[in-house]
C-alpha cells in the first residue's frame, strides 16, 4: 500500500513529467514547421497563413526570434482572454458547455475541499483505530486521515453524516444552477441561429411497404395526407455503401494523378513512370500520368454503372426518408408526435444536422436494430468482466505488502526503496491508463454496430459505455480487487464474521491508489494532451511520405474534434472519486482540484487553437453529465451507509437512509424541469422563429433552400467536382515533401466534369495545372457551409514576422459566415 513517501515519489515523477511536456510544448509550438499542428483551427478558419512563406531557409523550420522563447507559460493567460460568448461563436455551444464541466468541478470541490480538510481530517486523525489494527491489517500513515481510523460505535460518525448532508446539498444546488444555465444557453443558441436545414427536417423510418408503390410515393402520399399545410418535400435514403467505397478508391487514384502531373511539370524533360505490379516493385513499366488517367476513366464507367444500379434497384432504397416542412412549427409537430396508430410504423424524430449524419447506418434495416442492441449489450457485459483481469493485475502492483505476507520470497526485490516507491506510487496508475488506451475505439465500433444514425449519438452512446466500464472496472473493480489484495492475509486467517469489518476498514484506504491515478492521468496526462506528440509525429510522417497535394496536406493537418467519448466519461470518473472520498478520505480532494484547474486551462487553449468540431449538438450531452453526477452522489451515500454498518454505528446510520431518497427526488425534479429542452423543441419557440422569418424574409424560397440539404452523397459522387488550380513553382521545393504547393484559387464546377486532361498555360515562372477533385465519399457528408458554421476572425496585426503565436485577439470585427 502506498505511503506518504510513495505518494511523494509519484507526485515528483508526474510533476517533472508535466513540466517536461509543457517545456516541450512551449518550444515546439514556436517552430514554423509545427505551426499547422498547434494552430490548425486558425488555418481551417482562414485566419492564419503559414510562417514558412517568409524568412530564409533556416527560418522556414526554426524560430529565430529568441525573445519568444522567454514566454514559456503565456498560453495560459491568452487562453483566458476569449469570453464564453466568443467561444460559442468561435467553436460552438458544445465546446463552451464542455468547458463548463471543468468550471462546475471547481465550483463543487473548492468549498468542499476547504470544509473537509478543516473539519473531517482532524476528526479522522483523532480516532486512533488503525494503531491497534496495524498488526492485523496492512495500513499506511496516510490511512490515518480516513474514516477507517474512527473507532466502532463512535459518536464522531455524526460529523461524517452531517458533512454528507452538507456536501449533498451543495452539489445539488450547483447542479440545479448549472442545469438551468445550460438549458437557457441551449434555447438561446437555437433561437439565435439563422435558418438551418435541420430546423425544418424530420427523419422518418420504418416506412411500410405498399404493393405497387415505391417508398418515395408512399412518403409523399402519407405526409400530403396527414400534414397537408406544412409538408414540403422529401429525400429517400439509399444503401450506397458499396458505391461509397468505390468513390474513395477513385479519390486515391485522383491524388496519384495529381502527384504525377505536378512531378512532370517540375521536370518536363522526364516523364514519370511506374511499375504496375504489387506496390510498384515489379511488373510492366508504364507512363504514370497516362496510366492513372486510364484508371480513372475506367473507374468513372464503373461508378456510373454502380450508381445506376443503386438508383434502379428497389432493394437499395431503404424504408426511410428525410422529410422537410415549410415551417419549424410543422417539423416540430411531426418530430414530436406519433404518426400512425401502429406505433412501430412511420417513426419520426428530428433529423441530425447534415454534418452529423452517419450515412452508413441509415442503410441498416430498422427491424434489426433491437437485435443489434441486444447483442452489443451482451458483448459489453462480457468485455467489462474480461477487463477485470488486467484491473486485478494493476491492483496487485499497488498492494505489495499483502502479497509479501502470502509470498515472502518476493520481499528482497520489492523492498528496495526506489523500486517499492516506483511500483506503488507510479506504476499502478500508468498500467491502468495503458489498459484503457484502446478501449474507446472498441466501444465506438460497438456503438456503430448498434445502428445509430448520427455522429453525436454515436459519441454519446460510446461515452455511456465507457462510463459504465470505468464505474465497474476502474472504480468498483479497483476497490474490490484492491481490498482483496491488501488484506489477502487477513482474509485467509480470520473468521468469516470478521471479513465485513476488514472490508469496511480497507475501502477508504484505496484512496491512495486513486491519488496515483489522478496524478498520472490528470496531471501528466493533461500536459501530454497539450503537447500533441502523437498528432505531431503523424503529421510529419504524412508530410514526408503521403502528402502529394495541398488537399493531402489539409487532411494531414485535420485536428479532429474534442474526444467526447473518452474525455467526458473520464471527467465523470473524477467527479465520482471526489464525491465518494470527500467524506471517507478527504486528502484526495486537493489532487482533484489541481486536475480540474489544470485541465480547464489546457482544454480552453485546445478548443480555441486546435480542435474543430465535426458537428454541433447544442449541448445535447448535458443531461447525461447531470445524471452521472447524481449517480456518483448515490454511490457515495450507499458506500458511506455500508461503511457505517461495518462500524456498528447503529445510532447514527439510520440518519443516512433519507439522503438517497431526497437525492432521487431532486433528480426527478430536474429531469422534469429541464430535460424536455434537450429532447424536444418548444412549439412556442418554433412559432416565434417562423413569425420572425416571415417578417424579415417573406419571399424566401424554402424549397430551394432545403433541396440539397439532405441530398444523399450518391448524387454528389464524382459528378460534383471542384476545379482546383495548383501553382507549380519552377524552383526546387523547400523539402522533399513539398511536391505540391498551395492552391491559388478554387471554384465550384456547376456541371458534371469533362474527361480528365492536363491544361497547360505557358508562363515564365510557373505552370498552372487544373484537375478535378472528387466529391465527398458516400458515407461522409460535408456541410454546405464553409468550415464551421460560426467563425470568428481576429486581427493579428501585432504578430511578429514569424507569426508563431495566436495571442493578440481583436474582437472588434466578428461575423457569422454562412
N, C-alpha and C positions, 0 to 999 in steps of 0.2 A: 504494500500500500504506500502511496506517495506521501512523503512527509513535507514539512515546510521547506526543507533543503532541496528536495526533489522538485517541488513547485518553483523554487527559486531558480534552479538549473533550467527548467523548462521555460520560465519567463525570460531568462537571459538568452537562451538559444533563439526563441521566437522574436524577441525584440531585436536581436542582432540580424536575424533573417529579414524582418520587416524593414529595418533601417537600410540593409543592403539592397533590398528591392527598390526602396524609394530613391536611393542614390543612383542605382542603375537607370530608373525611370527618368530622373532629373537629367542624366547625361544623354540617354538615348533619344528622348523626345526633342532635344535641341538639334539633332543631326538632320540635315536636309534629306538624306537618303531614307530616313524613317518617318518623314512628315505625314505621309499618307496612312501610316499605321496608327499614329497617335492623334490625328485630327481628321479622320475620314469623313465625319459628318459635315464639316465645312466644305470639303470637296464635293460631296453629294449635293449640298445646297447651292453650290456655285459661288460661295463667298470666299474661297481661298484658292490660290494658284500655287503651283509648286515652286519652292525657293531654288530648285535646281536649274531654273532657266537663267539665273543670274550668277555672276561671280566667275572666278577662274575654275580650273579643272578640280583642284582640291576642294574648293568651296562648294562644289556640287555634292560632295559626300560628307564633309566635316564642317561643323560650325566653327568659324574662325573668330567670331566675336566673343572673346573670353569673358567679357563682363556679364554675359547672360548666364554663365555657369555659377555665378555667385547667388543667383535667385533660386536656391535649392527647393524651398517649400512655398514658392509664390503661387503654385497652382491651387493651394487651399483657399486663400482669400479671393482669388479670381473665381473659383468655383462658387463662392457665396455671393458674388455680385449680381447675378441674374435673379430677378424676383420670380415668385411662383407663377404669376400670370404670364410672365415672359417665357418660362419653361414650358407652360402649356402650349403657347403659340409655337415655340421652337421645336418641341419634342412630342407634344400631345398630352392628353389627360392621363393616359396610362402611366407614363413616366413620372409625371408630377405626383400622382397618388402613390406610386411605388415608393417614392422618396418619403412620403408622409408616414409610411410604416416605420421607418427608422426614427422619425421625429416622435411618433407615438411611443416607441420603445424608450426613448429618453424621458419623455413626459411621465411614463408609468414608473420606470425603475429609478429615476433620480430621487424623488421623495422617499420611495420605499427603501432604497439603499441607506439613506441617512437614518431613517427611523429604526430599521432593523439592526444596523451596526451600533446605534446608541442604546437600544433597549434589549434586544434579544441576545446579542453576543455576551454582554455581562451576565445575563440570566443563565445562559448555557455554560459559561465558564465556571460559575459558582456551583454547578451541580455535583461534580466530583465522582460520578458513577464509573467512568472509564478507568479511573485509577484502581478500582477494585476488580474490574473485569479484564485488565490488561494481561493477566496470566492465562485467561481462558480464550480471549478473542484477540485477533490481530488489529491493533489500533495504532494511530499516529497522533502526534501532538496537535495536528490541525483538526482532528475529530473532536477535540475538547471544546471547539467552538460551535458544535452542532447540538441538536436536541437530544442526541444519544447520550449526552453527558448528564442529563437530568435523571434523578432517581425515580424509580417507580412510585406511583401514588402521590407524587409531589404536587403541592398547590401551585408550583411555578408554571404548570401547564396552562393555567388560566391566562398567563401572559401570552403564550403562543396562540391560544384560541382568540383572544382579544385582537392580536395582530392580524390573524387570518380574516376576521370580520372587517378590520380597518382596511387591509390591503384589497380585499374583495370589493369593498365599497368604492375605493379609489379607482381601481381598474374598471369597474362597471361605469363609473362616472366618466372616465376618459374615453371608454369605448362608445358610450352614448354620444358624447360631443363629437367624436371623430366620425361616427356613422352619419350623424346629422350633417356634418360639414361635407363629407364626401358625396352624400346623396344630393345635396344642394349644388355642389360643383358639377355633378353629372348632369342634372337637369339644366343648369345654366349653360353648360358646354353644348348639350344637344340643341338648346334653344338658340344659341348664338351661331351655330353652324349654318352656312348657306345651303342652298338646295343640294341635296345629295341623293344618289340613286337608291341607297338602302332605306331612305325615309319613305319611299313610295313602293317598295317591292316586298313581296312575300314569297317564301319558298313553300310550294305545295307538293306534298309527297303522297305516295300510295294512291295514285290516280287509278280508279277502277277501269278494267278493260271492258270495252263495249264492242260487241261484234260488228264488223263493218265500219268502224270509226277509228281514226288514228288518235294517238294521245293528244296531239295538238288540237284536233277538232273537239275532243272531249273537254279539254281545259277551256277552250274558247266558249263552248256551249254552256258549261256549268257556271262560269263566272258572269257571262252575259245574263244568265237567268237569275242568279242569286245576288249579284252585285251590279245591277243594270246602270246605276247612276255614277258608279265610280270605277268600274273595270276599264282598263285602258289597253293593255296588250300582254303578251306572254312570250317566254322563250323556253322551249323544251330542252331537256337535258339529254345529251348523247353519251354513250360509252365509247369514248375516243382515246382510251389509254394506250392502245397499240399505236394509233396514229401519233400520239404524243412522243412515244419512244422513237419513231421514225423521224419526227421533226428535230429532236435533239441530235440524232445522228447526222442529219443534214447540216445542222448548225456547226457541228465539229468539222465537217468537210469544208464548209464555207470559210471557217477560220484558217484551215490549212491552205486554201486557195489564196486568201488574203495575204498570208505569210509569204507564200512563194512569189506572188506578184510583186510585193514590196522588195523582196530579196532580188528579184530580177531587175527592178528599176534602179536599184543601187549599183548593180553591176551588169549593165546591158550586154557586155561582151560575152557573158557566160549564162546560158540558160540553166536554171536549177533542175536537177534530175533526182530520181529516187528509184528504189527497187520495190517491186510490188509484193514481195514475199513478207513473211512474218516480221513485224517491227522494222521493215526496211532493211533486214540483214541479208536477204538473198532474193532471188527472183529476177524477172526481166527488168532491165533498166529503161525507164521511160522519162519523158519530159514532165516535170511535176505540175506545171501550170495546166497543160493540156489534159493531163491525167485527172486532176481534180475537177476541171470543167466538165469532162465527160462523166465523171462520177456523179456530179451534181445534176447534170442533165438526166441521167438515168434515174436518179433518186427523185427528181421532180415528177417524172412519169409514174413512178411507183407511189408517190404521195398522192397524186391525182386519182389514181385508181383506188387507193385505200380510202380516200375522202369520199368518193362516190359510193363506195361500199357502205361506209358508215351512214351516209345520208339516206340511202335507199333501203338498207336492211332494217326491218321492223325490230329485230332483236337488239339492235344498237340504240334504240330510242327507249329511254328509261321512263317509268311511270312517275315523272316528276317534272316540275316546271317552275321557273321564276315568273311570278305574276305581278304586273305593275298596275298601279291605280293612279287616278288623276289628282288625288288629294292624299295628304298624310292621314287625315281622318279615316278615309276609306280603307287605307292599308292597315291602320291600327285596328279597326273593327274586324277585318278579315284575319289578321295575325293572332288576335286575342280571343277568338270565339270558335266554337265547333261549327264545321261546315256541313256536316251530314248527320242523319240520325244513326248511322253506323259509325261509332267513334274510331274505328280503325281505318276509315277511308277519308280521303280529302283532308289529310293532316296539314295544317298550316302553321307557320311560325315566321318570325321576322327573318328576312334574308340577311346573311352576313354582308358586310361591305365588300365590293368586288375584289379588293386586295386580299381579303380574309378567306375567300372561298378555297377550299381544298378539293379541287375538281375530281381527283381520283376516286374519292369516296362517294361522290354523287352517283357513280356507276354501280354501287352495291345495292342489290335488291333490298327493299325495306323489310321484307319478311325475315331476312337472315340476320337483322341487327340484334334481335333479342338473343339468338343463339350465340352470336359472336360475343356479346357482352357476358353471357354466362360462362363461355369457355375462357375468356380473358380473366374473369373473376377467379375461376379455379386455378388458372396459371399463376395469378398474382398471389393467391394464398400459398401455393407451393413455393413460389420464389421467396416469399417472406420467411418461411421456415427453413428454406435452403440456406439463406444468408445467416441464420443463427450460428452456423458452424464457424465462419470466419469471425463473427462477433464474439463468440466464446473464446476463440484463439486470442483475439485482442485483449480480452479481459484477463486471460492467463498472463499476459505480459505486464498488465497493470497490478497484479497481485502476487508478487513473487514470494512474500513471506508465507502465505498459505501453502504454496507449492513446496517451499523448503521444509515445512514441518512434515509433509507427506513423503517428499523425496529429498532427503538430506544430502544426497550425492551432488545436487546442483549448487549447494551452498558455496563452495570455493570459487565458482565462476561469478555468480551473481552478487557476491558480497564485495567485489571490488568496487570502490567508492564511485568512480565515474561511470562504470558500466551500470551499476544499480540505479544511479540518478537518471542516466540516459534512458534505460529501459522503462522506468516507472514514470518519468516526468515528460518525455517527448515521444517515444516510440508508439505508445498506445494510440494517441491522437492521430499521429501520422498514418499508422496502419489502418485505422478506421477510415480516414479520409481516402486512402488508396482503394480500399474495398468498395467505397461508394462512388468511385470515379466513373465507371461505365454504366452505372445503374440508370441515370436519367435517359440515356439513349435507348436502353432496352425498354423502359417504360413508355417512351414516346412511340416506339414501334407497336407496342401492345395497344396503345390508345388509337393509333391509326387503324389497326385491325378491327377495333370496335366499330368503326364506321362513321365517326364524327365528320361533319362536312365543313367545318371552319377551323382555321389555324388557332384562333383564340380559344375555341372549345377544346381542341386537342391539347393545348398547353395547360388549360385549367384541369382537364382530366388527368394529364400526366402529373401535374403538381399534386393533385389529390392522392394519387397512387404513391407518389414519393413521400408525401407527409405520413400516410398510414404506415409505410415501410419504416420511416425513421422513428415514428412513435413506438412501433412494436419492437424493432430490432435495436436501433441506436439508443433509445431511452429505456423502455421497459426491459429489453433484452440485456442491455448493459447492466442494469440494476440487478436483475435476477442472476445472470451468469456471474457478474462481479461479486455479488454476495456469496454465491456458492463457492467460488474460488477462494475468496478471502477467508471464509470461515469453514473451509473444507475439513480441517482437522477437528473443529468443534462439532460439525455435523456427524462425523464418523464416530465420535466418542461420547456424545451426550444423549440423554434420553429424548424421545420424540416430543415430549411435552415442553422441552426447553427450546426447541427449534423456533417457534414463533417469537420468543424473546430475542433470540440471536438475530433473526431477520429484522425485527424492529429496531435493534441497535445498529445493525450494519447498513441498512438502506441509506440513512443520512451520510454515512461515510463515503458513498460513491461520488459525492461532490468533488472529490479530488480528481477523479477520472474526467469528469465533465469540465473541470477547470483546465486540465491539459488539452482537452479537445477544443475548448474555446480559444486558447492561445494559438493552437496550430491552425485551426480553420478561420477563426475570427480576427486574428492579428496578422500572422504571416500570410495566411490565405488571401485576405483582403488586399494586402500590399502586393501580392502576386497578381491580383486582378488588374491593378492599375499599370503594372509593368507590361502586361500583354505579351509575355515572352513567346507563347505558342503562336499567336497570330503574327508576331514579328518574324519568326523563323519561317513560317509557312508563306508569308508574303514574299520574302526574299528568295525562297526556293522557287516559288511560282514565277517570280520575275526573271529568274535565271534560266529556267528550264521549260516553262509552259507558256508564258506571256509572248504572244506573237503580234498582237494588235492592241490598240488603246482600249478596245472593248474588253479584251482579256485582262488588261491592267485594272480596269474598273471592277471586274469580277474578283480579281485577286485582292483588291482593296476592301471589298464589301465587309463591313464590320459586323453585320447581323444585328439582332435586337438584344435587349437585356434578356438573359436566360431565365424567364419567369418560372418554367417548370422545375428548375433546380434552386433558384435563389429564394423564391417565396417560401417553399417548404423549409428550407434551411433557416430562414428568418423565424418561422413559426416554431422551430425547434428551440431557438434561443429564448423566445417568449415562454415556452414550456419549461425549460430549465430554470429560468429566472423566477417564474411564478411558483413552481414546485418547491424550490430550495430557498425561497425568500424567508419562510418561517422555519424550515428544517435546518438549513446550513447557510446562514446569511453571508458568509465570507465569499461565496461565489458571485454575489451581486456586483462588486466593483469590476470584475472581469467582463461581465455582461455590458456594463455601461461603457467601458472602453471600446468594446466591439461596435455598439450602436453609433457612437460618436465618430469613430474612425471610418466605418463603412458608409456613413452618411456623406462625409466629405468625398470619399472615393467615388461612390456611385453618382453623386451630383456632377463631379468632373466628367465621368464617363458618359453620362446622358447628354451633357452639353457638347462634348467634343468628339465622342466616339460612336455610340450606338445610334442606329437609325431604325426605328420601329417598323416592323413589317405591316402592321395593321393597327387600328385604333378601336378598342372595345369600350371606350368611355368608362373605364374603371369597373368593368363587369366582374372583376375578381374580388372586389372588396367584401361582399357577403361571406365568401369563403374564409377570408382573413379574419373577419369578426367571429365567425362560428368556431374557428380553431383556437382562437384565444379564449373563448368561453369554455371550450373543451379542456384547455390547459388549466383553467380555474377549477373545473370539476375534478380533474385528475388530482390536483394539489389538495383539494378538500378531502377527497376519498383517501388519499395516501396518509394525510395527517390523521384522519379518523382511524385508519388501521394502525398507525404507529401508536396512537394514544391507547388503543385497545391492547397492544402488546405491553404497554407500560402500566397496565392495570389502573388507568386513571378513570375509574368508574364515575366519580363525581363530576368531572369536567367534560368527558367525552360526549354525553348527550347534548350538550350545548351546540355541538357542531352539526347535528343532524339537520337543523333547519337551513343551514347555509346552502347546500346543493339545491334545495327546493327553491329558495329565493333566487339563486343564480339562474336556474332554468326558467323561472317566471320572467326574470329580466330579459333573457334571451328571446323568449316567445314574444314579449312586447316589442323588442327591437325588430324582430323578424316581421311582425305585422305592420309596424310603423314605417320601416324604411325599405325593406326588401322589394316591395312592388315597383319601386322606382328603378330597380335593376333588372326586373323581369318584363315589365310592361311599359308602354309609352302612354302617358295620360291623354285621354281624348281631349281634355281641355287644352293641353299644350298643343296637340296636333291641330285643333281647330284654330287656335290663335295664330300659329305659324302659317296656316293656309290663308287666313284672312290678311295677314301682313303681305304675303306673296301676291295676292290678288290686287292689293292696293298699290304695291310698288312695281309689279311686273304683270300687268293684266294680259299682255299679248304673248306671253311665253308659250312656245311650242313644246309642251311637256313630253309629248310622244316622241319627238325627235331627240329630246334630251335623254330619254330613257332607252332609246332604240338599241344602242350598242353597249349599254352599261353592263349587262349580264350576257353579252354575246359569247357563246361558247367558244373556247380557243380554237376549235376546229375551223371556224370561219375566219380566224386571224392567221392561222398556219403560215405557209410560206408565200402566200399571195399578198399579204400585207407586209411590206418591207420598208426598210429605211435605206435611203440613198446616202452613203457616207463618203465624204471626200477625205482622203488621207494624204497629208502633205509629206512627201518623201524628200528628205534633205540629201543633197549630193555628198555633203561632208560625212566623214565616218561617224558612227554613233558613239555616245559617251561610254557606253558599256555594251557588252555583247547582247544583253537582254533588250536593248533599246532598238530593236529592229523595226518597230513601228512607232512613229511619232504621234503626237496628239492630233485628233481630228480638228479641222478648222471650221467646219460647218456641217450642219445636219438639216435635212429637210424630209418631211414625211411624204412618201410617194402616194398619190391618190389612186393609183390604179395598179393592177397586177404587174409584177415585174417582167420585163422582157428577158430574153435569153442572156445569160451572164457573159459579159465580154469586157475587155480591158480598153477603156477610153484613155487616150494619152493626149495631153496638151503640152506641147513643147514649150519649155521655159528655160531661161538661162541657168537658174539655180535650183529649181525644184520641179518635180513632176507630180501631177495630181492623179491619183488612182481612184476611180469610182467603183464601188462594189455594192451589192445588195445584201442587206443584213436580214437574217432570218428573224421572224417574229417570235414571240414568247412561246415556250413549249406548251403542249396541250394540257398539261395539268398545273401550269403556273400562270396566273393572270396578273398582269401588271396594271395597276390602276391608271385611269386615263389622265390623272393629274400628274404634273411633273414632280418627281421626287416625293417629298412628304406633303400632305395636304396643307400644313401650316409651316411656313418658312420665315424665319426672322433673319434679316440681313443686318450686319454690323459694319460700322465704319472702322476700317483698320488703318487709318492714316498714321497712327502712332507706331506702327510696326517698323522695325529696322529692316535693312535691305535683305536680310536673310529670312525674314518673316517666319521665325521659328515658334513664336508664342501667340496663341489666340487669347489675348489677355485684356486688351483695352476695348471695351464694347461701347458703342454709341447707339443708344436705343431711340434716338430721335426719329428715325425713319424706319418704321416697321410696317409690314403689309402682309396680306394673305395673297398667295399666288395660286390661282386655280386654272 
